[in-house]
Amino acid sequence: MLLVPAMLILVIAAVFGFPIHPVGLVLLLILPALLTAVISATSNSLGMILKNIGSLAAIVTGMQLPLTLLVGVLLPLSFGPKWLQHIAHFNPLFYDVEAAF
C-alpha cells in the first residue's frame, strides 16, 4: 500500500527534474515497506491483546504524534533544541527520513 503512492510521487518528481539514483531509490522503498510490515504486525498484535478499538486507537494516537515529531517530518529537527535532536536518533523512522533527504 505504501509503495504505490511513493512510486507516483517519484514519477511526478522525476518529471519536474528531481535526480533519481537507482540504488538509493531501491533502499528508500525497502525501508518504508519493512516499517509498514513491522507497524502492521504490532498493531494487529495489540488489537488481539486489547480486544477494544478504543484502547487501540488511544495507544496508536498517543504514539503517532511523538514519533512523527521526532522524525522531522512535521518540523525540521534542526530548528528544535539539541536534546530533541539527540533523542531523535533513537527513533528508527529518523533514519528513513534522513535517507530520503
N, C-alpha and C positions, 0 to 999 in steps of 0.2 A: 504493500500500500504506500510505502514511503518512497519507493524508487520511481514510480510513475510521475508524481509531481516534481521530484528532483530532476528527472530527465527533461521534463517540459521546461523547467526554469533554465537548465543548462543549454537547451536548444535556443531559447529566446536570448540568453546571454551571449551565445556564440554569434547569433545574428547581429547583435549590437557591438561585436568586436572583442568580447572577453576572450583572452587566450585560454585554450583548453590544453591541459597536459594529460595525456592518456594514462600514465601510471598513477599520477595524483588523483585523477578522476575515479579510477577504479578503487583506490584506497578510500577516497572520500565517500563513495557509495557503499562500500563494505561496512564502514564504521556505523552509519545510521541503521543499516539493516541488522547488524548484530545488536545494537542498542534497542531497536524495536523488538527483537526476539526476547531479550532479557526483560524489558519492561512488560511485555505481554505475559510472559511466564510468571513474573512477580505479581502482576495484577490478578491473573487467574488464581494463583495460589492464595492470595489474600482474600479474594472473593469466596473461595471454598472454605477458608478458615472462619471468616466473619459471618457469612450467610445473611448479610444485611446490606442492601445497596447504600443506605445512608451512611453506614460506618465506612464502607469502602470509598465513597465519594469524599468523606471528610479527610481520610488519610491521603488520598490522591491529591486533593486540593491543597492540603497542608504541606505536601512535599513539592508540589509543582512550582509554586512561586519562589521559594528559596533556591531551588535548583536552577531555574531559569535566570534568576538574578546573578547567581554565581558563575554562570556560563558566559555572560557578557553579551547576550542577545538583546535584552531589553535596554541595557545601559552599558556602554563600554567600560570595562573594568579599569582602564587607565584613568578614568575620571573618579573612581572610587578611592577610598582610603587604602593605605598599604596593608592593613590587617585583612581587608576584604580580598585584596589581590593574592595574599598568601593562602587564605582559606580556599580560594577558587581552585588551587592546584590539587586539592583532594577530591574534586568533582570530576568524574570521568568525562562528562559532557564538555568540560572546558577544553579538553584536548581535541575533541572533534571540531569545535568552533574555531579553535586556533589553526587547525589544519586547513580549514576552509579558507582562511584569510591568509 
